[in-house]
Amino acid sequence: MTKTSFYLLIIIALATSCQQKQQAKNIEITAVHDSIAVIPFELEGGGSWGFKINIGHKTFIYQDIIPTVAGRHYFQTKEDARKVGDLMVAKMRSNGKSFPVISKQELMDMKIAGVE
C-alpha cells in the first residue's frame, strides 16, 4: 500500500466517523446496552412527555402515558419519562428482553409526578 492510498483511507474513515457523530447528535439516547435505547420525546402540544424503547432501530415499546395508572395520565417531565424508561430497560435486560411490567409502587418510589 502506498502512502497516498494509506492517507486517503484515513481521510475517508475520519469523514465517515464525523458524519455518523453528526447524525447521532440529533437523537438523545440515555440507556444503550445490547442495542437497547430509551428515547424520551415531548408530546404534541407540549408540556407532556413519553418515551420509546428501541432495540436496534426498531421501536419495541412506545409509551406516551404513565403505565399502570388507570386513565390517560401523561409524564409531566422529561426526567420522569426517562426514569421509567430506564427501569423498563433494566427489567428487559434482566428478563431476556421480555416485555417489562412496572408496578404502581415502583412509580411512587421513583416519585413520578401524577402517581398517587
TORVOMAR-858474 format. One line per 10 residues: number of its first residue (from 1); their letters; for each residue x, y, z of C-alpha. Coordinates in steps of 0.001 Angstrom, whole numbers, padded with zeros to 6 digits. Layout:
NUM) A) X:Y:Z ~ ... $
***
This chain:
1) MTKTSFYLLI) 000000:000000:000000 ~ 001411:003371:-000954 ~ 001497:006361:001357 ~ -001103:008126:-000765 ~ -003515:005175:-000509 ~ -002939:004960:003220 ~ -003661:008678:003766 ~ -006724:008509:001539 ~ -008050:005594:003587 ~ -007552:007563:006821 $
11) IIALATSCQQ) -009335:010625:005396 ~ -012323:008510:004321 ~ -012511:006855:007747 ~ -012425:010243:009520 ~ -015085:011712:007230 ~ -017380:008738:007817 ~ -016853:008971:011571 ~ -017668:012697:011631 ~ -020829:012129:009582 ~ -022048:009418:011971 $
21) KQQAKNIEIT) -021375:011642:015006 ~ -023361:014476:013397 ~ -026348:012170:012852 ~ -026135:010872:016433 ~ -026327:014418:017871 ~ -029971:014654:016798 ~ -031070:011680:018923 ~ -030879:011704:022693 ~ -030101:008238:023960 ~ -029835:007618:027680 $
31) AVHDSIAVIP) -029593:003871:028032 ~ -027601:001984:025468 ~ -026546:-001590:026024 ~ -027049:-004555:023742 ~ -028658:-002131:021245 ~ -031436:-001122:023669 ~ -032107:002621:023941 ~ -034551:004851:025844 ~ -035592:007884:023822 ~ -037764:010474:025620 $
41) FELEGGGSWG) -039984:012689:023470 ~ -042337:015620:024023 ~ -045949:015057:023032 ~ -047736:017381:020637 ~ -048985:020487:022363 ~ -046006:020496:024715 ~ -045849:020049:028459 ~ -046273:016267:028416 ~ -043670:013606:027788 ~ -043393:009999:026728 $
51) FKINIGHKTF) -040627:007649:025719 ~ -039895:004830:023380 ~ -037571:001900:023822 ~ -035755:000828:020711 ~ -033999:-002437:020131 ~ -031633:-001646:017331 ~ -033504:000729:015030 ~ -036947:-000745:015745 ~ -039325:000575:018378 ~ -040141:-002186:020854 $
61) IYQDIIPTVA) -042182:-000054:023299 ~ -043942:003255:022617 ~ -045109:004689:025955 ~ -046965:008007:025734 ~ -048819:007622:029069 ~ -047776:006591:032575 ~ -048091:002791:032733 ~ -050095:001006:035445 ~ -052108:004132:036356 ~ -055795:003989:035399 $
71) GRHYFQTKED) -056807:006554:032805 ~ -054626:008593:030488 ~ -052062:010285:032705 ~ -049055:011770:030980 ~ -045493:012203:032197 ~ -045120:015802:033350 ~ -041355:015946:032870 ~ -038763:014521:030548 ~ -036881:013216:033586 ~ -039897:011218:034813 $
81) ARKVGDLMVA) -040341:009630:031372 ~ -036636:008794:031251 ~ -036625:007251:034759 ~ -039496:004903:033915 ~ -037925:004036:030571 ~ -034616:003266:032248 ~ -036366:000985:034765 ~ -038141:-000849:031948 ~ -034841:-001351:030122 ~ -033202:-002672:033295 $
91) KMRSNGKSFP) -036042:-005183:033634 ~ -035730:-006149:029972 ~ -032042:-006845:030416 ~ -032618:-008999:033484 ~ -035543:-010894:031885 ~ -034029:-011540:028470 ~ -035699:-008612:026661 ~ -039212:-009741:027558 ~ -041934:-007120:027984 ~ -041370:-005429:031395 $
101) VISKQELMDM) -044111:-004872:033969 ~ -043967:-001750:036172 ~ -045899:-001611:039446 ~ -047639:001426:040870 ~ -045401:001121:043953 ~ -042298:001365:041762 ~ -043686:004547:040192 ~ -044395:006010:043645 ~ -040915:005026:044871 ~ -039431:006941:041910 $
111) KIAGVE) -041673:009915:042803 ~ -043220:010115:039344 ~ -045454:013195:039227 ~ -049152:012364:038897 ~ -048910:008929:040564 ~ -050603:008661:043948 $
***
